Amino acid sequence: MGGKMASAMKRKCVIDVDIRHDSVLRVANATHTLCIANQRFSDAVKLSPHRINRSNAGGGVPFSKAFCETIGYAVEFMFGDVFQSGIKVITDFLYQKTLPADKMDSLLLRKLLDFVKDERRIKVYHEKLSGTELAVTLTNHLFGKLATLGSYLVDRCDAGEKEVECSCIDQSCETAGRYGDTSIGNIDVWHGDVDVLINNDLIVQHLKDPPRSRGENESSPGGQTPVEAKVNCSVLAGNPHITAQTTVFSFLQKKTHPERDHFLIPCFGVGNSTLVVVFYDSEHDVLLESTHIPLFRSSGCDEYEFNDTAIIVSWLTVNYKYLCSGVTEDMKSFKGDFFEDVREKMKIYEGELQLGNIAYPVWNVLKKSLQFSSFLEEQEMKLVAIIHREMREQGGIE
Ligand SMILES: [Zn+2]
């Protein structure tokens, strides 16, 4: 078999997965923002470790009344470093343009590629949606479509006995969700309902106090539409319930799936047209908050296109069971101090959780040092090479 045959077969694989130059470029650029080892790159998606200073996690408090004062460490990590498995799947695929031999990796990649190709648009009056409606609509149009199983449960308290309806403009839109009991925790510690529960392994919660960019206020967004606004403040500071839900859920996952390699469990926070991912590791006591990622950009009247970075972050997060690699050794030293905080109730958090406030904004003006692994550095170089190759090929033959 000559070189001609080999290149024809290679081309066939490219056609099989139907990925065009512009899609490769978009996926490569978005993945690059999770790996970029450059302090000055403003679009980079990072993770900030936090520690809990004071909280009411030791009392029988519902999430809605959770109090949790968190303080950010003067250090940042790259988002890609907790998803090393997922970053490798994407980078290897983009480099070779053939689907991986591993069946699960291949299935997950197809989900991502199909989404990028066909499903990235949404018609919605997003500013008129309630927090829960936004959480459901995003689960239906983004998170659920990128997951291996798209079924989800919506908190029944919010809407009575009605069928779950998507709040997008498309009248014929079907949902894979149903109403049910989304309560988690234990009555003697933090507990309560979450907005949406995807496949019993991921929480989507609207942010009661969505972060706003500096200088932005409700009536005059300063020339930027909310969709484009960038935000810099800490979501954990304004939303103690999301810290409470994430920590409880991580302990719950550790109890129900002790066989897993790690217990770094993510939780989606949505609001103000941005997405944030909060993580808690109930084994190593590490609490992480991601940068706020714009969810979509306008592509017409009440029409939006999901942001490339939001798509990659969502894909990695909904499939965290397969794509998340857990905290790195460097992250383990930045303790969340949750174990300290609930010393007397630790037995309940460790063994007795079930499935079923006052905010202190922390404006961290400290200059944080950025840390990343040598693995991520290698992946970043590979992504840069892919981006250059695609740009050359796009500008050349086509
Ligand atoms: Zn819809």
Residues whose N, C-alpha, C, O or C-beta is under 5 A from the ligand:
A	BS01	ZN	C166 C168 D170 C173
